[in-house]
Amino acid sequence: MYKRVRRWAGDRRIATKIVSVSLVVTAIFTASGVVGLLNLRRLVAQQDREYRVNVVALARMTAVRSAVGLQQESVLSYILCTLT
């Protein structure tokens, strides 16, 4: 197979060889860009899911912790007021 490629390349002019190599490199970079864009789309979907699952839940847990803290403070204040 390599002999056929060498023979084909040997019969071509230098401009044809340069254009051929340029087209192959362009095809490789294009394929790499397409794969990168597809992976980027998947990454965005994963980040959106992480935000919805973890960050929103964390915000809700912070609100619950704050409410529990306020309730404990109110109970302690009530206990201290009734003792005096």
Secondary structure, DSSP 4 states (H G I P E B T S, - for coil): -HHHHHHHHHTS-HHHHHHHHHHHHHHHHHHHHHHHHHHHHHHHHHHHHHIIIIIHHHHHHHHHHHHHHHHHHHHHHHHHHHH-
